[in-house]
Every structure is written in C-alpha cells, then in structure tokens.
Amino acid sequence: MAYIFHENEMPKMQSVDPGRERIPFVNKDLAKTEDLLCGIMRYKKGAKSPYHYHEKCEHFYFLMSGKGTVQTEDGTREVKAGEVIFIPNEEKHMFRAGDDVLVFEFQGPYKYKTVILDGDGNGLAWKTIDGKIRTHIK
C-alpha cells in the first residue's frame, strides 16, 4: 500500500559537522527496502560533504534550489537549481553549497560502503532527530 506523509513528520538527521540536514523518505526502516535510499538534504551556505566515494552505489542529486559546486577527480563544476548530478559507483566527489541549497537525493542500492578521503570522519556522521514516523506504514 502507498503511504503519504509530510516532511515535518519524518525523522531528520543532522550532520555532526554543522550545516547539513537530511530527511529520508525511503530507506530500510521506513519502506522496508534496501534497494534505494532517497530523501531531501538541506545545506547551509558554505556547508560541504567531505571528499569521498561510495562502493556499490550510484548517487544522484537534483538541485531544487540554490547553487554550489561539485568536485570530482576531473575538477570542480558549478551547479544550480534545476540540474541533476550523477555520481557513478566509486566516483570520488564532494558537494559544497554556494547558497542555502535544497537537494533531492537518490542512492541505490541502500547497502553500500562510504570511504572518506579527507577529514576526520565526522563529515559523514549523522545524529537522528525523531519524527512522528519511525517505521513502515501499513
């Protein structure tokens, strides 16, 4: 059965390094699937992910608002609202927000390993803030 929810009811995840928030819409806890992970991310101006890559994972960002840069081994590119970023499996990458940014994020499959290439590891560490919805809705 389909489920309908409002983002304010979803559990939120805040990055240990300040400036990023993730709200998962589909993951193994909410939708009982390990095929994909998707939701929205908010970046405050200047916030960034560490330079990293994912093993066994394709990664998409759709910028809904704002602008920023994506760094890969091929260099750094500016991106803006309305653009889709595709990060292939094991592609080294980093996203940095040039303004406040709203991103729809999709990763698949959900079972993957992230390898951090710079920093202390806190760049991909998250703490969960409970929402009203915690598990699969029937």
N, CA, C and O of each residue as an XYZ file, in Angstrom:
552
protein
N       0.845     -1.184      0.000
C       0.000      0.000      0.000
C       0.885      1.240      0.000
O       1.945      1.261      0.625
N       0.446      2.249     -0.693
C       1.159      3.521     -0.729
C       1.058      4.214      0.620
O       0.127      3.968      1.386
N       2.006      5.065      0.900
C       1.904      5.866      2.109
C       2.146      7.319      1.768
O       2.888      7.647      0.843
N       1.499      8.186      2.540
C       1.578      9.632      2.338
C       2.027     10.245      3.647
O       1.557      9.864      4.719
N       2.936     11.193      3.553
C       3.489     11.791      4.753
C       3.898     13.216      4.446
O       4.001     13.606      3.283
N       4.125     13.974      5.466
C       4.640     15.335      5.340
C       6.059     15.328      5.876
O       6.356     14.630      6.846
N       6.936     16.098      5.252
C       8.340     16.088      5.673
C       8.514     16.418      7.154
O       9.469     15.949      7.773
N       7.622     17.207      7.730
C       7.735     17.560      9.148
C       7.513     16.372     10.079
O       7.888     16.425     11.250
N       6.900     15.289      9.564
C       6.655     14.099     10.367
C       7.799     13.091     10.295
O       7.844     12.140     11.076
N       8.706     13.297      9.374
C       9.781     12.338      9.137
C      10.931     12.565     10.122
O      11.164     13.689     10.566
N      11.646     11.488     10.459
C      12.846     11.681     11.280
C      13.883     12.477     10.484
O      14.066     12.249      9.289
N      14.541     13.388     11.140
C      15.573     14.204     10.499
C      16.937     13.742     10.992
O      17.083     13.234     12.103
N      17.918     13.932     10.140
C      19.285     13.611     10.507
C      20.110     14.874     10.317
O      20.066     15.494      9.255
N      20.864     15.257     11.345
C      21.744     16.414     11.253
C      23.184     15.933     11.243
O      23.558     15.041     12.005
N      23.994     16.535     10.366
C      25.397     16.151     10.304
C      26.119     16.615     11.557
O      25.808     17.668     12.113
N      27.082     15.821     11.991
C      27.891     16.192     13.149
C      28.651     17.478     12.823
O      28.701     18.397     13.641
N      29.247     17.542     11.619
C      29.794     18.815     11.150
C      28.608     19.699     10.793
O      27.721     19.240     10.073
N      28.546     20.944     11.259
C      27.341     21.760     11.096
C      27.025     22.118      9.640
O      27.901     22.179      8.778
N      25.725     22.352      9.412
C      25.301     22.922      8.146
C      24.538     22.020      7.202
O      24.115     22.463      6.134
N      24.350     20.744      7.576
C      23.623     19.842      6.683
C      22.537     19.096      7.441
O      22.724     18.688      8.588
N      21.393     18.924      6.775
C      20.269     18.170      7.337
C      19.742     17.239      6.256
O      19.614     17.628      5.095
N      19.438     16.011      6.646
C      18.882     15.011      5.722
C      17.541     14.547      6.263
O      17.400     14.285      7.458
N      16.552     14.446      5.372
C      15.259     13.873      5.724
C      15.026     12.707      4.771
O      14.680     12.919      3.609
N      15.212     11.474      5.251
C      14.993     10.319      4.370
C      13.506     10.071      4.165
O      12.719     10.125      5.111
N      13.128      9.798      2.910
C      11.747      9.438      2.590
C      11.619      7.935      2.363
O      10.605      7.330      2.709
N      12.649      7.346      1.785
C      12.665      5.908      1.525
C      13.990      5.370      2.041
O      15.060      5.822      1.632
N      13.907      4.404      2.941
C      15.086      3.686      3.425
C      14.623      2.364      4.015
O      13.433      2.053      3.981
N      15.552      1.584      4.557
C      15.177      0.256      5.047
C      14.233      0.326      6.242
O      13.430     -0.589      6.426
N      14.295      1.372      7.059
C      13.414      1.472      8.221
C      12.011      1.943      7.838
O      11.025      1.417      8.355
N      11.909      2.912      6.954
C      10.614      3.487      6.605
C       9.852      2.654      5.584
O       8.643      2.467      5.717
N      10.548      2.149      4.566
C       9.864      1.462      3.475
C      10.222     -0.013      3.368
O       9.767     -0.704      2.457
N      11.040     -0.492      4.302
C      11.433     -1.897      4.318
C      12.065     -2.333      2.994
O      11.786     -3.427      2.503
N      12.906     -1.490      2.423
C      13.634     -1.838      1.206
C      15.096     -1.469      1.355
O      15.438     -0.456      1.964
N      15.947     -2.300      0.794
C      17.366     -1.990      0.744
C      17.780     -1.694     -0.693
O      18.969     -1.643     -1.006
N      16.785     -1.499     -1.570
C      17.066     -1.220     -2.970
C      17.500      0.221     -3.188
O      18.253      0.507     -4.119
N      17.034      1.129     -2.341
C      17.388      2.523     -2.538
C      17.232      3.320     -1.256
O      16.583      2.896     -0.299
N      17.854      4.492     -1.275
C      17.756      5.486     -0.213
C      17.450      6.796     -0.918
O      18.184      7.190     -1.824
N      16.390      7.472     -0.526
C      16.153      8.785     -1.114
C      15.477      9.689     -0.098
O      14.855      9.231      0.861
N      15.616     10.971     -0.334
C      15.046     11.980      0.538
C      15.574     13.339      0.124
O      16.087     13.512     -0.982
N      15.443     14.294      1.016
C      15.960     15.622      0.728
C      17.109     15.940      1.668
O      17.205     15.416      2.777
N      17.970     16.813      1.186
C      19.053     17.336      2.015
C      19.036     18.842      1.918
O      18.791     19.414      0.855
N      19.299     19.471      3.039
C      19.449     20.927      3.085
C      20.885     21.229      3.494
O      21.393     20.695      4.479
N      21.523     22.093      2.721
C      22.867     22.564      3.026
C      22.782     24.059      3.307
O      22.186     24.797      2.524
N      23.356     24.508      4.390
C      23.510     25.943      4.639
C      24.656     26.453      3.770
O      25.552     25.690      3.411
N      24.630     27.717      3.438
C      25.686     28.312      2.624
C      27.052     27.966      3.219
O      27.285     28.171      4.410
N      27.952     27.440      2.386
C      29.295     27.081      2.817
C      29.444     25.669      3.351
O      30.565     25.174      3.469
N      28.336     25.005      3.676
C      28.421     23.625      4.186
C      28.874     22.704      3.062
O      28.634     22.972      1.885
N      29.529     21.622      3.442
C      30.040     20.708      2.428
C      30.101     19.286      2.962
O      30.124     19.046      4.169
N      30.125     18.364      2.026
C      30.421     16.982      2.378
C      31.935     16.824      2.308
O      32.604     17.635      1.670
N      32.488     15.800      2.949
C      33.915     15.546      2.757
C      34.128     14.962      1.359
O      33.180     14.514      0.714
N      35.359     14.969      0.905
C      35.709     14.308     -0.346
C      35.655     12.808     -0.054
O      36.340     12.323      0.847
N      34.833     12.072     -0.823
C      34.576     10.670     -0.504
C      34.082      9.924     -1.741
O      33.913     10.509     -2.810
N      33.854      8.614     -1.573
C      33.183      7.834     -2.611
C      32.395      6.714     -1.948
O      32.588      6.394     -0.776
N      31.488      6.123     -2.751
C      30.651      5.027     -2.275
C      30.964      3.771     -3.084
O      31.028      3.813     -4.312
N      31.155      2.671     -2.393
C      31.329      1.379     -3.054
C      29.963      0.740     -3.244
O      29.160      0.696     -2.312
N      29.702      0.251     -4.434
C      28.448     -0.439     -4.771
C      27.247      0.494     -4.661
O      26.224      0.130     -4.080
N      27.372      1.696     -5.219
C      26.289      2.671     -5.080
C      26.335      3.700     -6.206
O      27.386      4.276     -6.489
N      25.198      3.925     -6.840
C      25.017      5.026     -7.784
C      24.353      6.146     -6.987
O      23.538      5.879     -6.103
N      24.694      7.394     -7.291
C      24.279      8.524     -6.459
C      23.789      9.659     -7.361
O      24.495     10.068     -8.283
N      22.585     10.166     -7.096
C      22.022     11.283     -7.852
C      21.653     12.412     -6.901
O      21.148     12.170     -5.805
N      21.906     13.638     -7.321
C      21.401     14.835     -6.644
C      20.570     15.616     -7.663
O      21.009     15.805     -8.797
N      19.386     16.067     -7.277
C      18.629     17.019     -8.079
C      18.562     18.299     -7.254
O      17.945     18.318     -6.189
N      19.189     19.364     -7.737
C      19.183     20.636     -7.010
C      17.843     21.317     -7.211
O      17.513     21.737     -8.320
N      17.079     21.425     -6.150
C      15.753     22.043     -6.213
C      15.845     23.550     -6.020
O      15.041     24.295     -6.581
N      16.817     24.008     -5.233
C      17.042     25.447     -5.071
C      18.493     25.677     -4.671
O      19.136     24.809     -4.081
N      18.989     26.852     -5.001
C      20.344     27.224     -4.625
C      21.366     26.859     -5.686
O      21.031     26.438     -6.793
N      22.627     27.038     -5.307
C      23.736     26.699     -6.197
C      24.911     26.238     -5.353
O      24.961     26.468     -4.145
N      25.848     25.587     -6.013
C      27.028     25.095     -5.312
C      28.058     24.597     -6.297
O      28.024     24.941     -7.479
N      28.980     23.780     -5.802
C      29.993     23.168     -6.654
C      30.098     21.686     -6.344
O      29.875     21.248     -5.215
N      30.443     20.926     -7.374
C      30.721     19.500     -7.233
C      32.165     19.283     -7.655
O      32.570     19.656     -8.756
N      32.926     18.679     -6.771
C      34.324     18.367     -7.063
C      34.448     16.874     -7.310
O      33.961     16.064     -6.522
N      35.104     16.512     -8.410
C      35.442     15.120     -8.713
C      36.910     15.092     -9.120
O      37.587     16.119     -9.087
N      37.393     13.936     -9.498
C      38.782     13.834     -9.974
C      39.000     14.636    -11.259
O      40.134     14.977    -11.592
N      37.920     14.935    -11.977
C      38.017     15.705    -13.221
C      38.028     17.210    -12.988
O      38.190     17.974    -13.940
N      37.860     17.653    -11.747
C      37.855     19.077    -11.449
C      36.605     19.484    -10.683
O      35.882     18.642    -10.150
N      36.363     20.793    -10.639
C      35.225     21.349     -9.901
C      34.297     22.051    -10.884
O      34.739     22.820    -11.738
N      33.001     21.771    -10.748
C      31.986     22.382    -11.604
C      30.944     23.081    -10.773
O      30.546     22.596     -9.714
N      30.501     24.230    -11.260
C      29.385     24.922    -10.618
C      28.088     24.248    -11.047
O      27.944     23.816    -12.190
N      27.143     24.166    -10.104
C      25.821     23.596    -10.366
C      24.777     24.527     -9.781
O      25.050     25.285     -8.851
N      23.557     24.457    -10.347
C      22.492     25.358     -9.881
C      21.154     24.632     -9.902
O      21.035     23.526    -10.429
N      20.153     25.280     -9.317
C      18.805     24.718     -9.239
C      18.347     24.270    -10.622
O      18.562     24.955    -11.622
N      17.705     23.094    -10.651
C      17.205     22.522    -11.891
C      18.160     21.519    -12.516
O      17.791     20.830    -13.468
N      19.375     21.424    -12.003
C      20.345     20.493    -12.580
C      20.400     19.198    -11.774
O      20.176     19.184    -10.564
N      20.709     18.104    -12.491
C      20.870     16.789    -11.883
C      22.348     16.428    -11.929
O      23.010     16.597    -12.953
N      22.851     15.933    -10.818
C      24.234     15.473    -10.717
C      24.191     13.967    -10.560
O      23.507     13.453     -9.675
N      24.912     13.256    -11.409
C      25.015     11.802    -11.304
C      26.434     11.452    -10.902
O      27.389     11.842    -11.574
N      26.576     10.716     -9.806
C      27.875     10.254     -9.325
C      27.901      8.738     -9.489
O      27.221      8.031     -8.747
N      28.681      8.219    -10.456
C      28.748      6.767    -10.645
C      29.409      6.057     -9.456
O      30.076      6.679     -8.629
N      29.209      4.768     -9.400
C      29.832      3.922     -8.395
C      31.333      4.210     -8.310
O      32.034      4.233     -9.322
N      31.807      4.426     -7.087
C      33.216      4.645     -6.745
C      33.817      5.930     -7.318
O      35.039      6.077     -7.341
N      32.982      6.862     -7.780
C      33.473      8.173     -8.235
C      33.740      9.044     -7.002
O      32.850      9.249     -6.177
N      34.950      9.545     -6.886
C      35.298     10.434     -5.770
C      34.592     11.768     -5.986
O      34.592     12.316     -7.089
N      33.987     12.284     -4.905
C      33.218     13.521     -5.052
C      33.063     14.271     -3.733
O      33.252     13.724     -2.646
N      32.709     15.547     -3.878
C      32.399     16.417     -2.750
C      31.421     17.473     -3.254
O      31.570     17.977     -4.367
N      30.422     17.809     -2.438
C      29.488     18.887     -2.758
C      29.685     20.010     -1.755
O      29.811     19.767     -0.555
N      29.711     21.254     -2.258
C      29.803     22.430     -1.391
C      28.695     23.402     -1.799
O      28.520     23.690     -2.983
N      27.948     23.906     -0.809
C      26.842     24.835     -1.073
C      27.361     26.256     -1.235
O      28.115     26.754     -0.399
N      26.946     26.905     -2.326
C      27.278     28.311     -2.543
C      26.253     29.233     -1.917
O      26.571     30.371     -1.572
N      25.021     28.756     -1.764
C      23.937     29.421     -1.027
C      23.299     28.337     -0.173
O      23.789     27.210     -0.101
N      22.193     28.700      0.474
C      21.374     27.653      1.087
C      20.840     26.799     -0.066
O      20.337     27.336     -1.053
N      20.946     25.487      0.054
C      20.616     24.575     -1.038
C      19.613     23.536     -0.554
O      19.701     23.042      0.569
N      18.660     23.216     -1.424
C      17.726     22.109     -1.198
C      17.963     21.103     -2.317
O      17.899     21.441     -3.499
N      18.237     19.858     -1.924
C      18.606     18.800     -2.863
C      17.693     17.602     -2.655
O      17.450     17.197     -1.518
N      17.182     17.025     -3.751
C      16.550     15.708     -3.686
C      17.654     14.713     -3.994
O      18.302     14.800     -5.037
N      17.871     13.760     -3.080
C      18.982     12.821     -3.195
C      18.459     11.403     -3.374
O      17.485     11.003     -2.737
N      19.114     10.652     -4.242
C      18.769      9.256     -4.501
C      20.051      8.449     -4.529
O      20.993      8.816     -5.231
N      20.108      7.354     -3.777
C      21.255      6.456     -3.778
C      20.745      5.030     -3.875
O      19.778      4.669     -3.205
N      21.379      4.228     -4.694
C      20.953      2.851     -4.803
C      22.122      1.949     -5.199
O      22.980      2.351     -5.984
N      22.153      0.754     -4.667
C      21.262      0.262     -3.623
C      21.613      0.845     -2.264
O      22.628      1.526     -2.117
N      20.768      0.577     -1.267
C      20.960      1.124      0.077
C      22.190      0.526      0.759
O      22.849      1.193      1.556
N      22.493     -0.730      0.446
C      23.652     -1.390      1.067
C      24.912     -0.964      0.330
O      25.221     -1.488     -0.740
N      25.632     -0.018      0.901
C      26.866      0.443      0.293
C      27.841      0.848      1.389
O      27.469      0.982      2.555
N      29.084      1.038      0.997
C      30.114      1.472      1.927
C      30.623      2.829      1.464
O      30.877      3.025      0.276
N      30.775      3.770      2.400
C      31.327      5.081      2.099
C      32.767      5.124      2.581
O      33.076      4.734      3.707
N      33.646      5.610      1.700
C      35.052      5.759      2.031
C      35.380      7.244      2.021
O      35.265      7.906      0.989
N      35.791      7.768      3.178
C      36.122      9.187      3.310
C      37.591      9.377      2.980
O      38.455      8.666      3.496
N      37.865     10.346      2.112
C      39.229     10.568      1.634
C      39.908     11.758      2.295
O      41.123     11.915      2.172
N      39.149     12.603      2.995
C      39.748     13.702      3.745
C      38.979     13.918      5.042
O      37.837     13.475      5.167
N      39.587     14.586      5.994
C      38.912     14.899      7.250
C      38.993     13.780      8.264
O      39.691     12.783      8.078
N      38.252     13.979      9.346
C      38.329     13.087     10.499
C      37.211     12.053     10.557
O      37.124     11.309     11.535
N      36.367     11.985      9.555
C      35.262     11.024      9.571
C      33.956     11.614     10.036
O      32.904     11.014      9.811
N      33.981     12.781     10.685
C      32.738     13.410     11.134
C      31.921     13.967      9.974
O      30.733     14.248     10.133
N      32.544     14.127      8.810
C      31.850     14.704      7.667
C      30.662     13.899      7.197
O      29.736     14.453      6.605
N      30.666     12.607      7.449
C      29.522     11.776      7.078
C      28.868     11.139      8.301
O      28.127     10.164      8.173
N      29.136     11.683      9.478
C      28.490     11.211     10.707
C      27.211     12.021     10.922
O      27.203     13.239     10.749
N      26.136     11.337     11.298
C      24.825     11.968     11.451
C      24.217     11.617     12.796
O      24.462     10.538     13.336
N      23.416     12.538     13.336
C      22.611     12.236     14.524
C      21.143     12.384     14.132
O      20.773     13.308     13.408
N      20.322     11.470     14.617
C      18.907     11.443     14.249
C      18.073     12.239     15.240
O      18.245     12.132     16.454
N      17.173     13.033     14.698
C      16.191     13.765     15.497
C      14.852     13.130     15.175
O      14.419     13.151     14.023
N      14.191     12.567     16.174
C      12.972     11.800     15.942
C      11.864     12.629     15.317
O      11.678     13.808     15.619
N      11.142     11.966     14.440
C       9.910     12.494     13.888
C       8.766     11.612     14.359
O       8.975     10.697     15.154
N       7.574     11.876     13.881
C       6.412     11.067     14.270
C       6.427      9.698     13.588
O       5.915      8.725     14.142
N       7.005      9.619     12.398
C       7.034      8.372     11.646
C       8.379      7.708     11.876
O       9.420      8.301     11.594
N       8.368      6.483     12.386
C       9.618      5.802     12.679
C       9.776      4.505     11.899
O      10.901      4.060     11.669
N       8.676      3.893     11.491
C       8.768      2.624     10.800
C       7.758      2.594      9.651
O       6.994      3.534      9.435
N       7.788      1.492      8.937
C       6.917      1.272      7.783
C       5.445      1.488      8.147
O       4.966      1.031      9.185
N       4.759      2.187      7.275
C       3.322      2.440      7.480
C       2.529      1.426      6.669
O       2.813      1.227      5.488
N       1.541      0.782      7.281
C       0.719     -0.194      6.558
C      -0.608      0.402      6.188
O      -1.437     -0.270      5.574
